[in-house]
Amino acid sequence: MPGVFISYRREDSAPYAGRLFDILSTQFGRENLFMDLDTIEGGDDFTSVIERKLSVSDALVAVIGSQWLTVTEQNGTRRLDNASDFVRIEIAKALERDIRVIPVLVGGATMPRANDLPSNLRALCERQAMEVRDSHFHTDAKQLTDVLHSTLHGTGFLPKELNLKRFIPALLVGAAVMIGVFWLLFVQRQRVGRSDPGRLAGEQATQSAGPVPPSTDVMAGVTSNSTRPLAGVAGEWEATVKYDWGDTYQEWFDFEVDGQELSGSAGFLGDRKGNGRPIWDGKIAGDRISFMTKTLSRLGTDDKTYEDKHYYKGTVKGDMIVFTMVTNSSTEEHSPIRFTADRVKKK
């Protein structure tokens, strides 16, 4: 059931609402969001649908653009003045339920004045607004996500009447299984000790000395002493990458190989072919490759720039590379991104 209700006007802020929906989906799951009343089927009572969705929502995000207040109907009257207006009903019901209502200002919009609103919406002006700016969209959206994470039910938006007692039998069964597994391992170890005391003594000596790790490149996560044939990755590769905030870009990779060293360029946020970011610390070990790229970002109105590092690890499978990319940023938190790149065939 949805935990976040996104209210918006198509004519005013549809692109912004769509991007916010994608970003919030990565945090809370699409099943915990409700946005578009155009999906209501014929014959449905839309007021009842709104009430039902809001009854299981912990927050309403009111996306307000520059035309939110002034959008008119065909007869020229202001849409907000119509008591049957979807947006008016959504926000009024949320305020009536006293759930968290967050005005989100987009496209340079400002907060409307109480005198410009119908009486049942004037309490909206008492709620703290947040601004999502075009130039800092992801940073501002991250702040919105943090606020939503702090709502009543926290991450995941658990149902309000969740009965934990129904999980007790499953927890007891799981505990019994774990105890059984540990007991079997203990018995087996005792048998090994009786049948081969020298082997058990050798294992204990090894454990007391601690594990001996292979020669490993920490960033790459692959052993450098691999004797497997090196994968052939030189040339151009193309990938469709969906980043953790929801936007999707077509990226290009141009790899150059010198033994086990990998260099070249990698696309980021739609860099055009031939204009990618330089590759740093590139390595090849068997069918595994790894490298790093760097980008610069800003935080809010701060003029200072921050360096973000993007770590790529990939497994080569013929003409396809399965990648995982992790961003180390001092300004934003990011989830690992997984995608595949395909070799560009020469004509």
Phi, psi and omega per residue, in radians:
M1 nan 2.581 -3.059
P2 -1.183 2.499 3.069
G3 -1.916 -0.357 3.133
V4 -2.185 2.195 3.113
F5 -1.813 2.123 3.138
I6 -1.803 2.052 3.137
S7 -1.837 2.297 -3.129
Y8 -2.794 2.906 3.024
R9 -1.908 2.304 -3.130
R10 -1.017 -0.796 -3.076
E11 -1.199 -0.312 -2.993
D12 -1.815 -0.751 -2.941
S13 -2.628 0.484 -3.098
A14 -0.982 -0.797 -3.135
P15 -1.076 -0.702 3.135
Y16 -1.160 -0.771 -3.140
A17 -1.080 -0.678 3.127
G18 -1.115 -0.748 3.129
R19 -1.169 -0.709 3.099
L20 -1.128 -0.666 3.102
F21 -1.049 -0.766 3.139
D22 -1.110 -0.765 -3.120
I23 -1.151 -0.787 -3.135
L24 -1.180 -0.506 3.109
S25 -1.098 -0.646 3.141
T26 -1.195 -0.397 -3.118
Q27 -1.606 -0.705 -2.987
F28 -2.066 -0.162 -3.093
G29 1.552 2.423 -3.111
R30 -1.055 -0.538 -3.099
E31 -1.194 -0.260 3.141
N32 -1.759 0.206 3.120
L33 -2.135 2.588 3.017
F34 -2.418 2.242 -3.032
M35 -2.306 -0.820 -2.844
D36 -1.947 1.979 3.128
L37 -1.367 -0.073 3.080
D38 -1.165 -0.246 3.124
T39 -1.435 -0.077 3.091
I40 -1.125 2.271 -3.085
E41 -1.395 2.763 3.135
G42 -1.009 2.391 -3.133
G43 1.653 -0.265 3.117
D44 -1.276 2.543 3.021
D45 -1.492 1.820 -2.998
F46 -1.121 -0.534 3.094
T47 -1.112 -0.704 3.109
S48 -1.166 -0.661 3.119
V49 -1.100 -0.795 3.122
I50 -1.041 -0.822 -3.126
E51 -1.075 -0.689 -3.120
R52 -1.167 -0.743 3.134
K53 -1.199 -0.712 3.140
L54 -1.213 -0.452 -3.122
S55 -1.178 -0.350 3.126
V56 -1.986 0.255 3.122
S57 -1.800 2.509 3.115
D58 -1.733 -0.223 -3.112
A59 -2.720 2.608 2.999
L60 -2.104 2.218 3.074
V61 -1.766 1.962 -3.135
A62 -1.667 1.789 -3.115
V63 -1.421 2.058 -3.032
I64 -2.087 2.024 3.074
G65 -1.784 -2.998 -3.043
S66 -1.212 -0.342 -3.118
Q67 -1.905 0.096 -3.053
W68 -0.988 -0.689 -3.064
L69 -1.403 -0.458 -2.923
T70 -1.947 -0.031 3.139
V71 -1.002 2.329 -3.073
T72 -1.998 2.849 3.040
E73 -1.550 3.122 -3.076
Q74 -1.076 -0.520 -3.136
N75 -1.453 0.030 3.087
G76 1.602 -0.130 3.130
T77 -1.389 2.639 -3.118
R78 -1.204 2.351 -3.051
R79 -1.122 -0.616 3.139
L80 -1.107 -0.396 -3.131
D81 -1.402 -0.102 3.102
N82 -1.563 2.099 -3.101
A83 -1.113 -0.285 3.133
S84 -1.683 0.105 -3.137
D85 -1.131 2.266 -3.108
F86 -0.936 -0.890 -3.063
V87 -1.088 -0.746 3.124
R88 -1.069 -0.745 -3.135
I89 -1.138 -0.779 -3.101
E90 -1.016 -0.905 -3.061
I91 -1.226 -0.679 -3.141
A92 -1.091 -0.744 3.132
K93 -1.150 -0.683 3.125
A94 -1.147 -0.726 3.103
L95 -1.144 -0.643 3.123
E96 -1.127 -0.680 3.123
R97 -1.327 -0.238 3.141
D98 1.078 0.683 2.988
I99 -1.540 3.019 3.141
R100 -1.178 2.131 3.091
V101 -2.037 2.108 -3.065
I102 -2.034 1.875 3.001
P103 -1.226 2.181 3.133
V104 -2.011 1.968 -3.064
L105 -1.563 2.196 -3.109
V106 -2.226 2.789 3.061
G107 1.099 0.470 3.136
G108 1.419 0.203 -3.114
A109 -1.226 2.733 3.059
T110 -2.019 2.815 -3.106
M111 -1.211 2.262 3.119
P112 -1.152 2.707 3.102
R113 -1.455 2.653 -3.109
A114 -1.036 -0.652 -3.109
N115 -1.166 -0.313 -3.141
D116 -1.576 -0.011 -3.062
L117 -1.926 2.670 2.990
P118 -1.051 2.753 -3.032
S119 -1.037 -0.612 -3.095
N120 -1.400 0.007 3.087
L121 -1.983 -0.068 -3.025
R122 -1.149 -0.424 3.087
A123 -1.161 -0.267 3.095
L124 -1.050 -0.587 -3.121
C125 -1.213 -0.220 3.117
E126 -1.568 -0.124 3.134
R127 -1.598 2.445 -3.131
Q128 -1.162 2.143 -3.138
A129 -1.511 2.690 3.038
M130 -2.151 2.549 -3.129
E131 -1.921 2.305 3.028
V132 -1.975 1.829 -3.054
R133 -1.570 2.587 3.139
D134 -1.037 -0.704 -3.044
S135 -1.356 -0.272 3.140
H136 -2.352 0.751 -2.978
F137 -1.025 -0.868 -3.034
H138 -1.226 -0.642 3.086
T139 -1.120 -0.778 -3.140
D140 -1.200 -0.680 3.107
A141 -1.122 -0.599 3.083
K142 -1.098 -0.692 3.105
Q143 -1.127 -0.680 3.085
L144 -1.097 -0.747 3.124
T145 -1.060 -0.720 3.130
D146 -1.070 -0.702 3.120
V147 -1.123 -0.742 -3.132
L148 -1.168 -0.588 3.091
H149 -1.101 -0.437 -3.091
S150 -1.598 0.136 3.129
T151 -1.205 3.101 -2.944
L152 -0.872 -0.792 -3.025
H153 -1.732 -0.016 3.061
G154 1.237 -2.927 -3.092
T155 -1.012 2.318 3.091
G156 1.652 -0.342 3.105
F157 0.905 1.213 -3.140
L158 -1.124 2.552 3.081
P159 -0.977 2.493 -3.038
K160 -1.132 -0.543 -3.084
E161 -1.890 0.673 3.135
L162 -1.131 2.182 -3.133
N163 -1.751 1.794 -3.086
L164 -1.237 -0.313 -3.111
K165 -1.075 -0.517 -3.095
R166 -1.256 -0.210 3.105
F167 -1.599 -0.172 -3.062
I168 -1.056 -0.807 3.123
P169 -1.001 -0.740 -3.137
A170 -1.135 -0.670 3.121
L171 -1.141 -0.684 3.120
L172 -1.136 -0.740 3.109
V173 -1.085 -0.758 3.128
G174 -1.078 -0.720 3.125
A175 -1.119 -0.713 3.121
A176 -1.094 -0.716 3.125
V177 -1.095 -0.776 -3.132
M178 -1.089 -0.726 3.106
I179 -1.081 -0.729 3.124
G180 -1.082 -0.732 -3.137
V181 -1.114 -0.795 3.129
F182 -1.102 -0.649 3.123
W183 -1.139 -0.753 3.122
L184 -1.089 -0.725 3.114
L185 -1.118 -0.664 3.127
F186 -1.146 -0.783 3.137
V187 -1.096 -0.757 -3.136
Q188 -1.089 -0.693 -3.140
R189 -1.150 -0.686 3.108
Q190 -1.094 -0.692 3.125
R191 -1.130 -0.710 3.114
V192 -1.084 -0.689 -3.134
G193 -1.132 -0.668 3.139
R194 -1.269 -0.636 -3.082
S195 -1.443 -0.470 -3.089
D196 -2.572 1.378 -3.098
P197 -1.037 -0.618 -3.125
G198 -1.097 -0.693 3.140
R199 -1.136 -0.746 -3.132
L200 -1.122 -0.696 3.128
A201 -1.114 -0.684 3.107
G202 -1.106 -0.711 3.120
E203 -1.116 -0.735 -3.126
Q204 -1.147 -0.641 3.118
A205 -1.142 -0.701 3.123
T206 -1.118 -0.738 -3.123
Q207 -1.145 -0.671 -3.124
S208 -1.190 -0.508 3.132
A209 -1.395 -0.278 -3.132
G210 1.581 2.757 -3.125
P211 -1.182 2.569 3.091
V212 -1.853 1.777 -3.076
P213 -1.262 2.609 3.017
P214 -1.255 2.894 3.063
S215 -1.161 1.984 -2.963
T216 -2.309 2.414 2.980
D217 -1.449 1.999 -3.016
V218 -1.090 -0.740 -3.098
M219 -1.150 -0.739 -3.054
A220 -1.331 -0.566 -3.112
G221 1.309 0.343 3.132
V222 -2.275 2.591 -3.108
T223 -1.282 2.416 -3.091
S224 -1.494 -0.186 -3.133
N225 -1.700 0.352 -3.140
S226 -1.108 2.382 3.125
T227 -1.775 0.085 3.139
R228 -1.230 2.639 3.091
P229 -1.008 2.485 -3.137
L230 -1.327 2.367 3.124
A231 -1.167 2.532 3.089
G232 -1.547 1.797 -3.079
V233 -2.045 -0.036 -3.105
A234 -1.037 2.409 3.120
G235 2.086 -2.880 -3.044
E236 -1.720 2.505 3.098
W237 -2.345 2.665 -3.104
E238 -2.315 2.483 -3.125
A239 -2.558 2.616 2.966
T240 -1.781 2.016 -2.994
V241 -2.005 2.130 3.015
K242 -1.736 1.995 -3.084
Y243 -1.376 2.887 -2.957
D244 -1.197 -0.247 3.073
W245 -1.612 -0.009 2.998
G246 1.965 -0.339 -3.120
D247 -1.354 2.558 -3.121
T248 -2.083 2.357 -3.134
Y249 -2.330 2.664 2.996
Q250 -1.586 2.111 -3.061
E251 -2.027 2.604 3.118
W252 -2.045 2.471 3.080
F253 -2.222 2.310 3.138
D254 -2.184 1.819 -3.023
F255 -1.753 2.434 2.975
E256 -2.114 2.474 -3.015
V257 -2.195 2.368 3.028
D258 -2.401 1.648 -3.034
G259 1.154 -2.100 3.106
Q260 -1.695 0.112 3.136
E261 -1.648 2.355 -3.131
L262 -2.047 2.300 3.097
S263 -2.434 -3.030 -3.125
G264 2.153 -2.479 -3.104
S265 -2.535 2.724 -3.131
A266 -2.365 2.388 3.129
G267 -1.316 2.638 3.090
F268 -2.614 2.166 -3.124
L269 0.992 0.782 3.008
G270 1.405 0.409 3.033
D271 -0.953 2.333 -3.107
R272 -1.201 2.735 3.141
K273 -0.942 2.253 -3.139
G274 1.561 -0.103 -3.112
N275 -2.115 0.548 -3.105
G276 -1.314 3.079 3.130
R277 -1.467 2.490 3.140
P278 -1.059 2.517 3.105
I279 -1.558 2.353 3.115
W280 -2.075 2.553 3.013
D281 0.952 0.685 -3.137
G282 -1.291 2.398 -3.124
K283 -2.409 2.626 2.997
I284 -2.235 2.282 3.055
A285 -2.436 1.793 -3.069
G286 1.120 -2.156 3.137
D287 -1.708 0.242 -3.133
R288 -1.905 2.401 3.054
I289 -2.241 2.728 3.098
S290 -2.671 2.608 3.076
F291 -2.895 3.052 -3.122
M292 -2.349 2.557 2.964
T293 -2.225 2.895 -3.094
K294 -2.262 2.514 3.015
T295 -2.398 2.874 3.115
L296 -1.963 2.496 3.117
S297 -2.429 2.884 3.083
R298 -2.164 2.724 3.137
L299 -2.044 2.001 3.103
G300 1.007 -2.359 -3.131
T301 -1.571 0.072 3.137
D302 -1.166 2.257 3.135
D303 -1.360 -0.184 -3.118
K304 -1.253 2.447 3.091
T305 -1.760 2.569 -3.116
Y306 -2.130 2.484 -3.131
E307 -1.624 2.175 3.028
D308 -1.785 2.464 3.098
K309 -2.020 2.335 -3.095
H310 -2.032 2.029 -3.074
Y311 -1.765 2.147 -3.128
Y312 -1.908 2.333 2.957
K313 -2.227 2.334 -3.076
G314 -2.425 2.612 3.030
T315 -1.975 2.140 -3.086
V316 -1.479 2.210 3.102
K317 -2.255 1.446 -3.115
G318 1.188 -2.077 3.136
D319 -1.664 0.436 3.129
M320 -2.424 2.490 3.048
I321 -2.129 2.192 3.082
V322 -1.630 1.997 -3.015
F323 -1.865 2.616 2.839
T324 -2.199 2.237 -3.127
M325 -2.101 2.259 3.124
V326 -2.112 2.272 3.141
T327 -1.761 2.252 3.040
N328 -1.811 1.807 -3.047
S329 -2.170 2.491 3.084
S330 -1.593 -0.053 -3.092
T331 -2.012 -0.419 -3.089
E332 -2.447 2.715 3.017
E333 -1.707 2.417 -3.113
H334 -2.316 2.556 3.047
S335 -1.590 2.687 3.059
P336 -1.027 2.476 -3.132
I337 -1.977 2.301 3.123
R338 -2.041 2.354 3.127
F339 -2.767 2.968 3.096
T340 -2.104 2.522 3.079
A341 -2.023 2.463 -3.134
D342 -1.967 2.478 3.111
R343 -1.162 2.383 3.095
V344 -1.446 2.059 -3.117
K345 -1.301 2.335 3.090
K346 -1.373 2.364 -3.137
K347 -1.449 nan nan
